[in-house]
Amino acid sequence: MKQIILAMGLCLTMGSSLAHAVNVEGVQIADKATVGEQALVLNGAGVRSKFFFDIYIGALYLPTKTESAQQAMSMKGNKRVLMHFLYDEVSKDKLTKGWTEGFENNSKDLAGLQARLNQFNNFFQDMKKGDEVTFDFLQTGATTVTINGKAAGSIEGADFQKALLMIWLGKEPADDDLKEAMLGE
């Protein structure tokens, strides 16, 4: 009888921990995050695909949920974007080319952002399946980048934050389906 009770308790414990995560392509994405001392909720998560290949999972964390890209970008408080790589390997060159194209497609003042974009691009390395990059958008205007749990660097400026978020949420996002998923649609 004790074994049955223990087994039921273990199942309930496991079930409750899994209930606090979203499964995307077999990867558990937490439904909450903390940036600084601020609790955030998972707004949405989806897959960035290119030429029928799944490249990474993108997850957006906000203080409160919204389906509006404009509201997500202008919302007060901290924010987070998580990238979990699914593809075997994405080279640093492809990543930095993607960041640069995203800024070009969505920024009105690329010249004013270029030096910080160059600094940002230098944070990256070749990414492999299972690697994670976390972008914390702090209410102070700084954007911190963490790769596989290690701080890669920080970029100052609310204008940079907005330009980076627009890669996923702007009028010309890297992936329309991923934008909709990150917005919980």
Contacts in CASP RR format, 6 or more apart in sequence:
PFRMAT RR
TARGET T0000
AUTHOR 0000-0000-0000
METHOD contacts of the structure
MODEL  1
MKQIILAMGLCLTMGSSLAHAVNVEGVQIADKATVGEQALVLNGAGVRSK
FFFDIYIGALYLPTKTESAQQAMSMKGNKRVLMHFLYDEVSKDKLTKGWT
EGFENNSKDLAGLQARLNQFNNFFQDMKKGDEVTFDFLQTGATTVTINGK
AAGSIEGADFQKALLMIWLGKEPADDDLKEAMLGE
18 28 0 8 1.000
20 30 0 8 1.000
20 31 0 8 1.000
20 32 0 8 1.000
21 28 0 8 1.000
21 29 0 8 1.000
21 30 0 8 1.000
21 31 0 8 1.000
22 28 0 8 1.000
22 29 0 8 1.000
22 31 0 8 1.000
22 42 0 8 1.000
22 44 0 8 1.000
22 45 0 8 1.000
23 29 0 8 1.000
24 45 0 8 1.000
24 46 0 8 1.000
24 47 0 8 1.000
24 57 0 8 1.000
24 59 0 8 1.000
25 47 0 8 1.000
25 54 0 8 1.000
25 57 0 8 1.000
25 86 0 8 1.000
27 57 0 8 1.000
27 84 0 8 1.000
27 86 0 8 1.000
29 42 0 8 1.000
29 45 0 8 1.000
29 57 0 8 1.000
29 59 0 8 1.000
29 82 0 8 1.000
29 84 0 8 1.000
30 42 0 8 1.000
31 41 0 8 1.000
31 42 0 8 1.000
32 39 0 8 1.000
32 40 0 8 1.000
32 41 0 8 1.000
32 42 0 8 1.000
32 61 0 8 1.000
33 39 0 8 1.000
33 40 0 8 1.000
33 42 0 8 1.000
33 61 0 8 1.000
33 80 0 8 1.000
33 82 0 8 1.000
34 40 0 8 1.000
35 61 0 8 1.000
35 78 0 8 1.000
35 79 0 8 1.000
35 80 0 8 1.000
35 136 0 8 1.000
35 137 0 8 1.000
35 138 0 8 1.000
36 78 0 8 1.000
36 136 0 8 1.000
36 138 0 8 1.000
38 63 0 8 1.000
38 77 0 8 1.000
38 78 0 8 1.000
39 63 0 8 1.000
40 61 0 8 1.000
40 62 0 8 1.000
40 63 0 8 1.000
40 78 0 8 1.000
40 79 0 8 1.000
40 80 0 8 1.000
41 61 0 8 1.000
41 62 0 8 1.000
41 63 0 8 1.000
41 64 0 8 1.000
41 65 0 8 1.000
42 59 0 8 1.000
42 60 0 8 1.000
42 61 0 8 1.000
43 60 0 8 1.000
43 61 0 8 1.000
43 62 0 8 1.000
43 65 0 8 1.000
43 66 0 8 1.000
43 72 0 8 1.000
43 182 0 8 1.000
43 183 0 8 1.000
43 184 0 8 1.000
44 59 0 8 1.000
44 60 0 8 1.000
44 181 0 8 1.000
44 182 0 8 1.000
44 183 0 8 1.000
44 184 0 8 1.000
45 57 0 8 1.000
45 58 0 8 1.000
45 59 0 8 1.000
45 60 0 8 1.000
45 82 0 8 1.000
45 181 0 8 1.000
45 182 0 8 1.000
46 57 0 8 1.000
46 58 0 8 1.000
46 59 0 8 1.000
46 177 0 8 1.000
46 178 0 8 1.000
46 181 0 8 1.000
46 182 0 8 1.000
47 54 0 8 1.000
47 55 0 8 1.000
47 56 0 8 1.000
47 57 0 8 1.000
47 58 0 8 1.000
47 86 0 8 1.000
47 177 0 8 1.000
47 178 0 8 1.000
47 181 0 8 1.000
48 54 0 8 1.000
48 55 0 8 1.000
48 56 0 8 1.000
48 57 0 8 1.000
48 58 0 8 1.000
48 174 0 8 1.000
48 175 0 8 1.000
48 178 0 8 1.000
49 55 0 8 1.000
49 175 0 8 1.000
49 177 0 8 1.000
49 178 0 8 1.000
50 175 0 8 1.000
53 87 0 8 1.000
54 86 0 8 1.000
54 87 0 8 1.000
55 85 0 8 1.000
55 86 0 8 1.000
55 87 0 8 1.000
55 90 0 8 1.000
56 83 0 8 1.000
56 84 0 8 1.000
56 85 0 8 1.000
56 86 0 8 1.000
56 87 0 8 1.000
56 90 0 8 1.000
57 82 0 8 1.000
57 83 0 8 1.000
57 84 0 8 1.000
57 86 0 8 1.000
58 81 0 8 1.000
58 82 0 8 1.000
58 83 0 8 1.000
58 84 0 8 1.000
58 168 0 8 1.000
58 178 0 8 1.000
58 181 0 8 1.000
58 182 0 8 1.000
59 81 0 8 1.000
59 82 0 8 1.000
59 84 0 8 1.000
59 182 0 8 1.000
60 72 0 8 1.000
60 79 0 8 1.000
60 80 0 8 1.000
60 81 0 8 1.000
60 168 0 8 1.000
60 169 0 8 1.000
60 182 0 8 1.000
60 183 0 8 1.000
61 79 0 8 1.000
61 80 0 8 1.000
61 81 0 8 1.000
61 82 0 8 1.000
62 72 0 8 1.000
62 75 0 8 1.000
62 79 0 8 1.000
63 75 0 8 1.000
63 76 0 8 1.000
63 77 0 8 1.000
63 78 0 8 1.000
63 79 0 8 1.000
64 75 0 8 1.000
65 184 0 8 1.000
66 72 0 8 1.000
66 75 0 8 1.000
66 183 0 8 1.000
67 183 0 8 1.000
67 184 0 8 1.000
67 185 0 8 1.000
68 183 0 8 1.000
69 169 0 8 1.000
69 170 0 8 1.000
69 179 0 8 1.000
69 183 0 8 1.000
72 79 0 8 1.000
72 165 0 8 1.000
72 169 0 8 1.000
72 183 0 8 1.000
73 162 0 8 1.000
73 165 0 8 1.000
73 166 0 8 1.000
73 169 0 8 1.000
73 170 0 8 1.000
76 139 0 8 1.000
77 139 0 8 1.000
78 136 0 8 1.000
78 137 0 8 1.000
78 138 0 8 1.000
78 139 0 8 1.000
79 136 0 8 1.000
79 137 0 8 1.000
79 165 0 8 1.000
80 134 0 8 1.000
80 135 0 8 1.000
80 136 0 8 1.000
80 137 0 8 1.000
81 134 0 8 1.000
81 135 0 8 1.000
81 137 0 8 1.000
81 165 0 8 1.000
81 168 0 8 1.000
81 182 0 8 1.000
82 132 0 8 1.000
82 133 0 8 1.000
82 134 0 8 1.000
82 135 0 8 1.000
83 132 0 8 1.000
83 133 0 8 1.000
83 134 0 8 1.000
83 135 0 8 1.000
84 130 0 8 1.000
84 131 0 8 1.000
84 132 0 8 1.000
85 127 0 8 1.000
85 128 0 8 1.000
85 129 0 8 1.000
85 130 0 8 1.000
85 131 0 8 1.000
85 132 0 8 1.000
86 129 0 8 1.000
86 130 0 8 1.000
87 129 0 8 1.000
88 128 0 8 1.000
88 129 0 8 1.000
89 126 0 8 1.000
89 127 0 8 1.000
89 128 0 8 1.000
89 129 0 8 1.000
90 126 0 8 1.000
90 127 0 8 1.000
91 126 0 8 1.000
92 124 0 8 1.000
92 125 0 8 1.000
92 126 0 8 1.000
92 127 0 8 1.000
95 121 0 8 1.000
95 124 0 8 1.000
95 127 0 8 1.000
96 121 0 8 1.000
96 124 0 8 1.000
98 174 0 8 1.000
99 117 0 8 1.000
99 120 0 8 1.000
99 121 0 8 1.000
99 167 0 8 1.000
100 117 0 8 1.000
100 121 0 8 1.000
102 166 0 8 1.000
102 167 0 8 1.000
102 172 0 8 1.000
102 174 0 8 1.000
103 110 0 8 1.000
103 113 0 8 1.000
103 117 0 8 1.000
103 163 0 8 1.000
103 164 0 8 1.000
103 167 0 8 1.000
104 110 0 8 1.000
105 172 0 8 1.000
106 163 0 8 1.000
106 166 0 8 1.000
106 167 0 8 1.000
106 170 0 8 1.000
106 171 0 8 1.000
106 172 0 8 1.000
106 173 0 8 1.000
107 113 0 8 1.000
107 163 0 8 1.000
107 166 0 8 1.000
109 159 0 8 1.000
110 117 0 8 1.000
112 159 0 8 1.000
113 159 0 8 1.000
113 160 0 8 1.000
113 163 0 8 1.000
116 155 0 8 1.000
116 156 0 8 1.000
116 157 0 8 1.000
116 160 0 8 1.000
117 160 0 8 1.000
119 155 0 8 1.000
120 145 0 8 1.000
120 155 0 8 1.000
120 160 0 8 1.000
120 164 0 8 1.000
123 145 0 8 1.000
123 147 0 8 1.000
123 152 0 8 1.000
123 153 0 8 1.000
124 133 0 8 1.000
124 147 0 8 1.000
124 152 0 8 1.000
125 147 0 8 1.000
127 133 0 8 1.000
127 147 0 8 1.000
131 147 0 8 1.000
131 148 0 8 1.000
132 147 0 8 1.000
132 148 0 8 1.000
132 149 0 8 1.000
133 145 0 8 1.000
133 146 0 8 1.000
133 147 0 8 1.000
134 145 0 8 1.000
134 146 0 8 1.000
134 147 0 8 1.000
134 149 0 8 1.000
135 143 0 8 1.000
135 144 0 8 1.000
135 145 0 8 1.000
135 164 0 8 1.000
136 143 0 8 1.000
136 144 0 8 1.000
136 146 0 8 1.000
137 143 0 8 1.000
137 161 0 8 1.000
137 164 0 8 1.000
137 165 0 8 1.000
138 144 0 8 1.000
141 156 0 8 1.000
141 157 0 8 1.000
141 158 0 8 1.000
141 161 0 8 1.000
142 154 0 8 1.000
142 155 0 8 1.000
142 156 0 8 1.000
142 157 0 8 1.000
143 154 0 8 1.000
143 155 0 8 1.000
143 157 0 8 1.000
143 160 0 8 1.000
143 161 0 8 1.000
143 164 0 8 1.000
144 151 0 8 1.000
144 153 0 8 1.000
144 154 0 8 1.000
145 151 0 8 1.000
145 152 0 8 1.000
145 153 0 8 1.000
145 154 0 8 1.000
145 155 0 8 1.000
146 152 0 8 1.000
166 173 0 8 1.000
167 173 0 8 1.000
167 174 0 8 1.000
168 174 0 8 1.000
168 178 0 8 1.000
168 179 0 8 1.000
168 182 0 8 1.000
169 179 0 8 1.000
169 182 0 8 1.000
169 183 0 8 1.000
170 179 0 8 1.000
173 179 0 8 1.000
END
